[in-house]
């Protein structure tokens, strides 16, 4: 039996900050955040105060979640919350003031270049992930599907 290295387990290219994982890992990660740092049978991975700091606005009045693409084949223009101003925590996009069909204000989200999206709504106690594998990032069809997934998830709670 040979123990796997972190690179083998997480398939990370540490030189470029690119990691890949699977749905099971995303689910464990999101559950740990929802449980304020606890995983499994109350095993503390992060302290609750660390989670609180991660979910606090770290950029003041600056706006996050918006960029103009200069490589349209790789990424479309991005505006994560049209009409709202998102912020940035430590590792997460923080959802700005919500609308009735979207996540709570301050909910957490991030995405991967091939249209993988995850969100964690601490106020409602729900999380979700949608995994796709195509470009460009923030493709209109991917964003539409992501929005339908959010609405469906929130209506079920």
C-alpha positions as CSV (number, residue, x, y, z in Angstrom):
1,X,0.0,0.0,0.0
2,X,1.5,3.3,-1.1
3,X,0.0,6.5,0.4
4,X,-1.0,9.0,-2.2
5,X,0.5,12.5,-2.3
6,X,-1.7,15.6,-2.1
7,X,-1.1,16.1,-5.8
8,X,-2.3,12.6,-6.6
9,X,-5.4,13.0,-4.3
10,X,-6.4,16.5,-5.4
11,X,-4.9,16.5,-9.0
12,X,-3.5,19.9,-8.4
13,X,-0.9,21.8,-10.4
14,X,0.5,23.8,-7.6
15,X,2.5,26.0,-9.9
16,X,-0.6,27.4,-11.5
17,X,-3.1,27.2,-8.6
18,X,-5.3,24.9,-10.6
19,X,-7.0,22.1,-8.8
20,X,-9.7,19.6,-9.9
21,X,-11.9,17.6,-7.7
22,X,-15.3,15.7,-7.8
23,X,-18.8,16.2,-6.6
24,X,-18.2,14.3,-3.4
25,X,-15.4,16.6,-2.4
26,X,-17.4,19.7,-3.2
27,X,-20.3,18.3,-1.1
28,X,-18.0,17.7,1.9
29,X,-16.4,21.1,1.6
30,X,-19.8,22.9,1.4
31,X,-21.2,20.9,4.4
32,X,-18.1,21.8,6.4
33,X,-18.7,25.5,5.7
34,X,-22.5,25.2,6.5
35,X,-21.5,23.5,9.8
36,X,-19.1,26.4,10.7
37,X,-16.0,24.3,10.4
38,X,-17.2,21.0,11.6
39,X,-17.1,17.8,9.5
40,X,-17.9,14.2,10.0
41,X,-18.9,13.5,13.6
42,X,-18.1,17.0,14.9
43,X,-14.5,17.0,13.8
44,X,-13.3,20.6,13.7
45,X,-11.5,21.4,10.5
46,X,-11.7,25.2,10.9
47,X,-12.8,27.3,13.8
48,X,-16.2,29.0,13.6
49,X,-14.4,32.4,13.9
50,X,-12.3,31.5,10.8
51,X,-15.5,30.8,8.8
52,X,-16.9,34.1,10.1
53,X,-13.8,35.9,8.9
54,X,-13.9,34.1,5.5
55,X,-17.5,35.3,5.0
56,X,-16.8,39.0,5.9
57,X,-16.4,41.7,3.2
58,X,-12.6,42.0,2.7
59,X,-12.7,44.7,0.0
60,X,-14.6,47.6,1.5
61,X,-16.4,49.6,-1.2
62,X,-14.9,47.9,-4.2
63,X,-17.1,45.7,-6.4
64,X,-16.5,42.1,-7.1
65,X,-18.1,39.6,-9.5
66,X,-17.8,41.8,-12.6
67,X,-15.2,41.7,-15.4
68,X,-15.0,42.5,-19.1
69,X,-13.6,39.6,-21.1
70,X,-10.7,40.2,-23.5
71,X,-10.6,36.5,-24.6
72,X,-14.3,35.7,-25.6
73,X,-13.4,32.2,-26.6
74,X,-12.3,31.5,-23.0
75,X,-14.7,33.7,-21.0
76,X,-17.8,35.8,-21.6
77,X,-18.2,39.1,-19.8
78,X,-19.2,38.4,-16.2
79,X,-21.7,40.1,-14.0
80,X,-22.6,37.7,-11.2
81,X,-25.5,39.9,-9.9
82,X,-26.8,42.4,-12.4
83,X,-28.2,45.4,-10.5
84,X,-26.5,44.3,-7.3
85,X,-23.0,44.8,-5.9
86,X,-21.2,41.7,-4.8
87,X,-18.2,41.7,-2.4
88,X,-15.2,39.4,-1.8
89,X,-14.4,37.5,1.4
90,X,-11.5,35.2,2.0
91,X,-12.0,32.6,-0.8
92,X,-15.6,33.4,-1.7
93,X,-17.7,35.9,-3.7
94,X,-20.2,37.3,-1.3
95,X,-23.7,37.8,-2.8
96,X,-25.0,41.3,-2.7
97,X,-28.5,42.4,-1.7
98,X,-30.7,39.6,-2.9
99,X,-33.9,39.4,-4.9
100,X,-36.7,37.0,-4.0
101,X,-35.6,34.3,-6.3
102,X,-31.9,34.3,-5.4
103,X,-29.6,33.4,-2.5
104,X,-29.5,35.4,0.7
105,X,-27.4,38.5,0.9
106,X,-23.9,37.4,2.0
107,X,-24.2,33.9,0.7
108,X,-21.0,32.4,-0.7
109,X,-20.1,31.4,-4.2
110,X,-17.3,30.7,-6.6
111,X,-16.8,29.2,-10.0
112,X,-14.4,27.3,-12.2
113,X,-13.3,28.3,-15.7
114,X,-15.2,25.4,-17.3
115,X,-18.6,26.5,-15.8
116,X,-18.6,24.7,-12.5
117,X,-20.5,26.8,-9.9
118,X,-21.0,26.3,-6.2
119,X,-22.9,28.4,-3.6
120,X,-23.4,28.2,0.1
121,X,-26.3,30.0,1.7
122,X,-25.5,30.0,5.4
123,X,-28.8,31.8,6.3
124,X,-31.0,29.2,4.7
125,X,-28.6,26.3,5.5
126,X,-28.4,25.1,1.9
127,X,-25.7,24.7,-0.7
128,X,-25.5,23.6,-4.3
129,X,-23.1,22.8,-7.0
130,X,-23.5,22.5,-10.8
131,X,-20.6,21.0,-12.8
132,X,-20.2,21.6,-16.5
133,X,-17.2,21.2,-18.7
134,X,-17.2,23.7,-21.6
135,X,-16.1,27.1,-22.6
136,X,-16.5,30.0,-22.6
137,X,-16.8,30.6,-18.9
138,X,-20.1,32.3,-17.9
139,X,-21.7,31.2,-21.2
140,X,-25.3,32.4,-21.4
141,X,-26.7,28.9,-21.4
142,X,-24.6,27.9,-18.4
143,X,-25.6,31.0,-16.5
144,X,-29.3,30.3,-17.4
145,X,-29.0,26.7,-16.1
146,X,-27.2,27.9,-13.0
147,X,-30.0,30.4,-12.3
148,X,-32.7,27.7,-12.7
149,X,-30.7,25.5,-10.3
150,X,-30.6,28.3,-7.7
151,X,-34.3,28.9,-8.0
152,X,-35.2,25.2,-7.8
153,X,-33.0,24.7,-4.8
154,X,-34.4,27.7,-2.9
155,X,-38.0,26.8,-3.7
156,X,-37.5,23.3,-2.2
157,X,-36.6,24.9,1.2
